[in-house]
C-alpha cells in the first residue's frame, strides 16, 4: 500500500468514526419515541362512537398527544338536551383528575421555597386537627400528596354532598376533620381520600394569600394557554359547559342543576376542555414545559410521577396526584375522575412519548368499569394491545336489583298486613295472644330492618351517606330513601293497627 492509499484509508476511517459517533446516539434514542400511526385514529373514533351508543354516553371529547403536539382532537355527541354538539373546546367537569393540578400547584410552591414536602401540615395551617392530637401534629404535606396521611375515604365522600358555596368552603371542610378518626397512623397505610387534597388546597390558600381558584388560574391555566378551563361552574356555564347526564333506570337524563361542590374543588371540581387537557399533558410529558413556557422543573415533574406508595391489593402505586400502572410491559401514569354526571380520564406513557385524555358527560356506578374502560381501551388500541373488556360489578347488579324490588315487597307487606287484620277481625275464632303479638311486633321489626338497611347499611357500603348515593346514582338513591322513609312510617302505622286490634279484642273479651 503506497503513501497516498494510506492517507485515503486514514481519511475513510476517520470519516467513518465521525459518522458513527453522530448517528449512533440518534439510532439509540429513536426507538424510545414510538410514533402513533395516524391511520389508527379513524379506528379509534369508530370504536368510541360504538361504545358511546352501547353505554348511553350523550357526549364526549378525546385528545391524543405525541411529544409536544396534539396529533388528534375529536368531539362526539351532544353537550346538552338541546342537541348542541360537543366541540374540543367544550368544558366538562373532570373529577379527580384535578388532584394532579393541586399536586402541581403544591410542587410549584415547593420550588419557590414556600412549602416543604416533609413539613407538618400545622406549619402552614396551625389550626389543622384530626381526632388524634398527636397525629394532627405529625401529618406532613408529602403524606397528603401520597394519600397515606390516614384520613379515611368516607369523610371525603360525605363532603361531596356539601353544597357550601362560600369563600370559606374549603376551609370549612378542612376544619370539619377535627373529629375524624384516622384509619391508620400517618405514613403507614394508603387510603384514597378527597380530604387529603382539600387540605392541600387550603395550604395553597394559606401560603399564597390567594383563593385556590385564583392560584390555579394564574399559575397553571394561563401559562398553559388553557382558555376553556375554569375553577368556577358559573364561568364554565357562560362558556358552554357540557350538561351532565345521570342514569335513571338505565336511561341518561339531562341534569342541569347538579351541585358544584366548592369545598371539594382541590380534590375534583375543575372544568376543562379536551383541547386544554392536551396542553396540560404536553407539559407533563415535556418536563413541565408547554410551547416554551415552564410551569415546573424537570425534577419537580419527576417527583410528581414517582411511584411512592403501593396501593393495597394491587401492583399499582400512588404518586402525587397520579397513579402509576402498567399496561402489559408499558408503564402508564394515569388519573381518572368521576363526579355526578361526568367521567374523565387521562394517561401519560413517557416511554412512548404519548398521552391521551377523554371527557364524557355521564357517570353511573351501576355500569361498573364498562364506562371507565372506554378511555383506557383507546390507549390500548394506540399501543397495539388487546382491549380488555369491562363488566358491571356483580355485587352492584345485586344491590340494584334488591333495592328496586323493595317497593314491590312493601306493597305485598301492606296488602298482607291489611288482609290478615281483616281476617282476624271477621273471624269467629278467638285470636290468640301470639297472633296479636305477631301483628304488632313483626311488622315493626321488619320495617325497622328495611329502613336501617336502606338508609344506613347501603350508604355505608360505599363509605358515603344517602345524600351522596342520590348524587351519584339517583334512581337507586331516591328509591332507597323513599322506601326507607316509607318503612318507618308503615312500621308505625302497622303497629298502631295491631294495637288497636288488641284493644278491640280486650274490649270484647275475646282473647283466649
C-alpha positions in Angstrom: 0.0 0.0 0.0 1.6 3.4 -1.1 1.5 6.6 0.9 -1.4 8.1 -1.0 -3.5 5.0 -0.4 -2.6 5.1 3.3 -3.7 8.7 3.6 -7.0 7.9 1.9 -7.6 4.9 4.2 -6.9 7.0 7.2 -9.4 9.7 5.9 -12.1 7.0 5.3 -11.6 5.5 8.8 -11.8 9.0 10.4 -15.0 9.9 8.5 -16.5 6.5 9.4 -15.8 7.1 13.1 -17.3 10.7 12.9 -20.4 9.4 11.2 -20.9 6.6 13.7 -20.3 9.0 16.6 -23.0 11.3 15.3 -25.5 8.7 14.1 -25.4 6.0 16.7 -26.8 8.2 19.6 -29.8 9.0 17.3 -30.4 5.4 16.5 -30.3 4.6 20.2 -32.8 7.3 21.1 -35.4 7.0 18.3 -36.8 3.6 19.3 -37.8 5.0 22.7 -40.1 7.5 21.0 -42.6 5.3 19.3 -44.9 7.2 17.0 -48.6 6.6 16.8 -49.8 5.7 13.3 -52.3 8.3 12.1 -54.2 5.5 10.4 -55.2 4.3 13.9 -57.3 7.4 14.6 -60.2 6.6 12.4 -60.4 3.1 14.0 -60.3 4.8 17.4 -63.1 7.2 16.6 -65.3 4.5 15.3 -64.7 2.4 18.4 -65.5 5.4 20.7 -68.7 6.1 18.8 -69.8 2.5 19.0 -69.2 2.2 22.7 -70.9 5.5 23.5 -74.1 4.2 21.9 -73.8 0.9 23.8 -73.2 2.6 27.2 -75.6 5.5 26.7 -73.0 8.3 26.7 -74.5 11.5 25.3 -71.3 13.4 24.6 -67.5 13.1 24.8 -64.2 14.6 23.6 -60.9 12.9 23.0 -57.3 14.4 22.7 -54.2 12.4 21.8 -50.7 13.9 22.3 -47.5 12.8 20.7 -44.3 14.5 22.0 -45.1 18.3 22.2 -48.0 18.2 19.8 -51.7 17.4 19.8 -52.0 14.9 17.0 -55.7 14.1 17.3 -58.6 16.0 18.7 -62.1 14.7 18.3 -65.6 15.5 19.7 -68.6 13.2 19.8 -72.3 13.5 20.5 -74.2 16.3 22.3 -73.3 18.6 25.1 -76.8 19.2 26.4 -80.5 18.3 26.0 -80.9 20.9 23.2 -78.6 18.7 21.0 -75.8 21.3 20.9 -72.8 19.3 19.6 -69.7 18.8 21.8 -66.6 20.5 20.5 -62.9 20.1 21.5 -63.3 23.4 23.4 -66.4 22.4 25.4 -65.7 22.4 29.2 -66.5 19.3 31.2 -66.2 18.7 34.9 -63.2 16.4 35.2 -63.5 15.0 38.7 -60.4 13.7 40.4 -58.1 14.4 37.5 -58.0 17.8 39.2 -55.9 16.3 42.0 -52.9 16.4 39.7 -53.4 20.1 39.3 -53.4 20.6 43.1 -50.2 18.5 43.3 -48.6 20.6 40.6 -49.5 23.8 42.4 -48.0 22.5 45.7 -44.8 21.5 43.9 -44.6 24.9 42.4 -44.7 26.3 45.9 -42.0 23.8 47.0 -39.8 25.0 44.2 -40.5 28.6 45.2 -39.3 27.8 48.8 -42.7 28.5 50.3 -43.6 24.9 51.2 -41.6 21.9 52.3 -42.8 18.4 51.5 -41.9 16.9 54.8 -43.0 19.7 57.0 -46.1 19.1 59.2 -49.4 20.4 57.9 -49.6 22.6 61.0 -46.6 24.5 59.8 -49.0 26.2 57.3 -52.3 25.6 59.0 -51.7 25.9 62.7 -55.4 25.1 63.5 -55.4 21.8 61.5 -56.8 19.0 63.6 -58.0 15.4 63.5 -59.4 13.5 66.4 -55.9 12.2 67.4 -53.9 15.2 68.8 -50.5 13.6 68.2 -51.4 12.6 64.6 -52.6 16.2 64.0 -49.0 17.3 64.8 -47.1 14.9 62.5 -49.2 14.6 59.3 -47.0 16.0 56.6 -47.6 17.7 53.2 -46.0 14.7 51.4 -48.4 12.3 53.2 -51.4 14.3 51.9 -50.0 14.1 48.4 -49.3 10.4 48.6 -52.6 9.5 50.3 -51.0 7.9 53.3 -52.0 10.5 55.9 -54.5 8.1 57.5 -57.5 10.3 56.6 -60.5 8.0 55.7 -62.2 7.8 52.4 -65.6 8.2 54.0 -65.3 11.8 55.1 -64.1 12.8 51.6 -67.2 11.2 50.0 -69.6 12.5 52.6 -68.4 16.1 51.9 -69.3 15.7 48.2 -72.9 16.3 49.3 -71.9 19.6 51.0 -73.1 22.4 48.8 -71.4 25.3 50.7 -70.5 27.9 48.1 -69.0 30.5 50.4 -65.4 31.8 50.1 -64.6 29.7 53.2 -65.9 26.4 51.8 -62.5 24.7 51.5 -61.5 25.9 55.0 -64.8 24.7 56.4 -64.3 21.2 55.0 -60.8 21.1 56.5 -61.9 22.3 59.9 -64.6 19.5 59.8 -61.8 17.0 60.1 -61.3 17.9 63.7 -63.4 15.0 64.9 -62.3 12.4 62.3 -60.6 9.2 63.5 -57.7 8.1 61.2 -57.8 4.7 59.7 -54.1 4.2 60.4 -51.1 6.2 61.9 -49.8 8.8 59.4 -47.4 7.4 56.8 -48.4 3.8 57.5 -51.2 2.9 55.0 -52.5 4.1 51.7 -56.2 5.3 51.7 -57.7 7.3 48.9 -59.4 10.3 50.4 -60.5 13.6 48.9 -59.8 15.2 52.2 -56.1 14.9 51.6 -56.3 17.2 48.5 -58.9 19.5 50.1 -56.3 20.1 52.8 -53.6 20.7 50.2 -55.9 23.3 48.6 -56.2 25.1 51.9 -52.4 25.1 52.3 -52.2 26.7 48.9 -54.6 29.4 50.0 -52.8 30.0 53.3 -49.3 30.2 51.8 -50.1 32.4 48.8 -52.9 34.6 50.3 -54.9 33.8 47.1 -58.0 31.7 46.7 -57.4 28.3 45.3 -59.3 29.3 42.2 -57.2 32.3 41.5 -53.9 30.5 42.1 -54.8 27.6 39.7 -56.0 30.1 37.0 -52.9 32.3 37.2 -50.2 29.7 37.7 -51.5 26.7 35.6 -54.4 27.6 33.3 -53.0 30.9 31.9 -49.3 29.7 31.4 -50.6 26.6 29.6 -53.0 28.6 27.4 -56.0 26.7 28.8 -58.6 29.2 27.7 -61.6 26.9 28.2 -60.8 25.7 31.7 -62.4 27.1 34.8 -62.4 26.8 38.6 -65.9 28.2 38.7 -69.1 26.5 37.5 -70.7 29.9 36.7 -67.8 30.8 34.4 -67.8 27.4 32.8 -71.6 27.7 32.1 -71.0 31.0 30.5 -68.5 29.4 28.2 -70.6 26.3 27.1 -70.2 23.8 30.0 -71.4 20.4 28.9 -74.6 19.4 30.8 -74.2 16.3 33.0 -76.5 13.4 32.3 -77.4 11.0 35.1 -78.7 7.4 34.6 -82.3 6.8 35.7 -83.2 3.1 35.3 -80.5 2.9 32.6 -81.7 6.0 30.6 -79.4 9.1 30.5 -81.4 12.1 31.7 -80.0 15.7 31.5 -79.3 17.1 34.9 -78.5 20.8 34.5 -78.6 21.6 38.3 -76.0 19.2 39.5 -74.3 20.8 42.6 -70.9 22.5 42.4 -69.0 21.4 45.5 -66.7 24.3 46.1 -65.4 22.9 49.3 -64.0 19.9 47.4 -62.7 21.9 44.5 -59.0 20.9 45.1 -60.0 17.3 45.0 -62.0 17.2 41.9 -64.3 20.0 40.6 -62.3 21.8 38.0 -63.8 22.3 34.5 -61.6 21.7 31.4 -61.9 21.1 27.7 -60.3 18.2 25.9 -58.1 20.6 24.0 -56.9 22.3 27.2 -56.2 18.9 28.7 -53.9 18.3 25.7 -51.9 21.4 26.6 -51.6 20.1 30.2 -50.5 16.6 29.1 -47.9 18.2 26.8 -46.4 20.0 29.8 -46.5 16.7 31.8 -44.7 14.8 29.0 -42.1 17.6 28.4 -40.5 18.3 31.8 -43.1 20.9 32.8 -42.9 22.9 29.6 -45.5 23.9 27.0 -44.6 26.0 24.0 -41.5 27.3 25.7 -43.4 28.2 29.0 -42.4 26.2 32.0 -44.8 25.6 34.9 -42.4 23.3 36.8 -38.8 22.0 36.7 -38.0 18.5 35.2 -37.1 17.4 38.8 -40.5 18.6 40.0 -42.3 16.7 37.3 -40.3 13.6 38.0 -41.2 13.8 41.7 -44.9 14.1 40.9 -44.8 11.0 38.7 -42.6 8.9 41.1 -44.4 5.7 42.4 -44.3 6.4 46.1 -47.0 4.3 47.8 -48.2 0.9 46.7 -52.0 0.6 46.6 -53.2 -2.4 48.7 -54.2 -5.4 46.7 -52.7 -4.1 43.5 -49.4 -3.8 41.7 -50.2 -0.1 41.1 -48.6 2.8 43.0 -49.9 6.2 44.0 -47.5 9.1 43.2 -48.6 12.7 43.8 -52.0 13.2 42.1 -51.2 10.4 39.7 -51.4 6.6 39.8 -48.5 4.6 38.3 -49.6 1.4 36.5 -48.6 -1.0 33.8 -50.4 -1.9 30.6 -48.6 -5.2 29.9 -45.0 -4.1 29.8 -45.7 -0.4 29.2 -45.5 2.0 32.2 -48.5 4.3 32.4 -49.1 7.3 34.6 -52.8 8.0 35.0 -55.6 9.6 36.9 -59.3 9.3 36.3 -62.2 11.4 37.6 -65.8 10.8 38.4 -68.4 13.3 39.7 -72.2 13.2 39.3 -72.9 13.5 35.6 -69.3 13.4 34.3 -66.4 11.0 33.8 -62.9 11.8 32.7 -59.6 10.0 32.4 -56.0 10.9 31.4 -52.9 8.9 30.7 -49.2 9.6 30.2 -47.0 7.0 28.5 -43.5 8.5 28.8 -41.6 5.6 27.1 -43.8 6.1 24.0 -43.9 9.9 24.3 -47.7 9.6 24.2 -50.6 10.9 26.2 -54.4 10.9 25.9 -57.3 12.3 27.8 -61.1 11.8 27.4 -64.1 13.5 28.9 -67.7 12.4 29.0 -70.9 13.9 30.3 -72.3 11.0 32.1 -71.5 8.7 35.1 -73.0 5.7 36.6 -71.6 3.4 39.3 -74.0 0.7 38.1 -72.1 0.5 34.8 -69.2 -0.8 36.8 -65.9 -0.5 34.9 -67.5 -0.6 31.4 -67.6 3.2 31.3 -64.2 3.8 32.8 -62.6 1.2 30.5 -63.5 3.3 27.4 -60.6 5.8 27.6 -58.1 3.0 28.7 -59.3 0.9 25.7 -58.4 3.7 23.4 -54.9 3.8 24.9 -54.5 0.1 24.4 -55.6 0.4 20.8 -52.8 3.1 20.3 -50.3 0.8 22.0 -51.3 -2.1 19.7 -52.6 -4.1 22.7 -55.7 -6.2 23.0 -58.7 -4.4 24.5 -59.6 -5.7 28.0 -63.4 -5.9 28.3 -65.1 -4.5 31.3 -68.3 -5.7 33.0 -70.7 -4.4 35.6 -69.7 -5.4 39.1 -71.9 -8.4 40.2 -72.5 -7.0 43.7 -73.6 -3.7 42.2 -76.1 -5.5 40.0 -77.4 -7.4 43.0 -77.7 -4.3 45.1 -79.6 -2.6 42.2 -82.0 -5.5 41.8 -82.7 -5.7 45.5 -83.3 -2.0 46.0 -85.6 -1.9 43.0 -87.6 -4.8 44.3 -88.2 -3.3 47.7 -91.2 -1.1 46.7 -92.9 -4.3 45.4 -92.1 -6.0 48.7 -93.7 -3.0 50.5 -96.9 -3.4 48.5 -97.0 -7.1 49.3 -96.3 -6.4 53.0 -99.1 -3.8 53.2 -101.6 -6.0 51.5 -100.7 -9.0 53.6 -101.0 -7.0 56.9 -104.4 -5.5 55.9 -105.7 -8.9 54.8 -104.5 -10.6 58.0 -106.0 -8.0 60.2 -109.3 -8.0 58.3 -109.4 -11.8 58.6 -108.8 -11.7 62.3 -111.5 -9.1 62.8 -114.1 -11.1 60.9 -113.0 -14.5 62.1 -115.4 -16.3 64.5 -112.3 -17.8 66.2 -110.7 -16.0 69.0 -107.3 -14.6 68.1 -104.5 -15.8 70.4 -102.1 -13.6 72.2 -99.4 -14.9 69.9 -101.4 -13.9 66.8 -101.9 -10.4 68.2 -98.2 -10.1 69.3 -97.1 -11.1 65.8 -99.3 -8.5 64.2 -97.7 -5.8 66.4 -94.1 -6.9 66.7 -93.2 -8.5 63.4 -94.2 -5.5 61.1 -92.3 -3.2 63.5 -89.1 -5.4 63.3 -89.4 -6.0 59.6 -89.9 -2.3 58.7 -87.2 -1.1 61.1 -84.8 -3.6 59.5 -85.6 -2.4 56.0 -85.2 1.2 56.9 -81.8 0.6 58.6 -80.5 -1.4 55.6 -81.6 1.3 53.1 -80.7 4.4 55.0 -77.6 3.2 56.9 -76.2 0.0 55.6 -76.4 0.7 51.9 -74.7 4.1 52.0 -72.0 2.8 54.4 -71.2 0.0 52.0 -70.0 2.8 49.7 -68.4 4.8 52.6 -70.9 7.6 52.0 -74.3 8.9 53.2 -77.7 8.6 51.5 -77.3 12.2 50.0 -74.1 11.2 48.3 -75.7 8.0 46.9 -78.5 10.1 45.5 -76.0 12.4 43.8 -74.0 9.6 42.1 -76.9 7.1 41.4 -80.2 9.0 41.7 -82.5 6.1 40.8 -81.1 3.8 43.5 -80.7 6.7 46.0 -84.2 8.0 45.7 -85.8 4.5 45.7 -83.7 3.7 48.8 -84.5 7.0 50.6 -88.3 6.9 49.8 -88.6 3.2 50.7 -86.6 3.7 53.9 -88.9 6.5 55.0 -92.0 4.5 54.0 -90.7 1.6 56.0 -90.5 3.8 59.1 -94.0 5.3 58.5 -95.6 1.9 57.7 -93.9 0.3 60.6 -95.6 2.8 62.9 -98.9 2.5 61.2 -99.0 -1.3 61.2 -98.0 -1.3 64.8 -100.9 1.0 65.6 -103.2 -1.3 63.6 -102.1 -4.2 65.8 -102.5 -2.3 69.0 -106.0 -1.1 68.0 -106.9 -4.7 67.3 -105.6 -5.7 70.7 -107.7 -3.1 72.3 -110.8 -4.2 70.4 -110.3 -7.9 71.4 -109.7 -6.9 75.0 -112.9 -4.9 75.0 -114.8 -7.8 73.6 -113.1 -10.2 76.0 -112.2 -12.4 73.1 -108.6 -13.2 74.0 -108.1 -16.9 74.5 
